[in-house]
Amino acid sequence: MLLVEREILGYLSDNWSVPSPATTPILAWKNFNVSVNFSSDQDYLVPIMRNLDSIILEIPAECGAVRRDYAMGLNLLLRENTGTSAANAYVDVLKNLFDKKEITTSSFDYSFSPLEIGAGFGQGPHFELPVSIEFFVYSS
């Protein structure tokens, strides 16, 4: 996993908490060589990141800035009959963390686009609510 991915997923892990009375969904790192046994009586947040593009912005390339664009999925797996109030609470926390934000870590400055919420659908014992966001980062 790249440093960019580690930093953003670490930021998510450190700040992922839903205010009462809702319970905070478990972060399911299933896409990072960790096995998750999904339980039908628990809500989950499943993060996944994908590098979309890398562009060298200056010539010569060895000393130029590089813009890296990423897409991050933050899919919510909600128990059946969870209700829209809990789903809205989870999405609000994600918006507060990422929506149109500038985030600075020890290594990079990240610029996030608006959070996008897709149409949910039933998937086994859970209702899946796709949430996605794109961001970019500059490095040398």
Secondary structure by P-SEA (a helix, b strand, c coil): ccaaaaaaaaaaaacccccccccccccccccccccccccccbbbbbbbbbbccccccccccccbbbbbbbbbbbcccccccccaaaaaaaaaaaaacccbbbbbcccbbbbbccccccbbbbcccbbbbbbbcccccccc
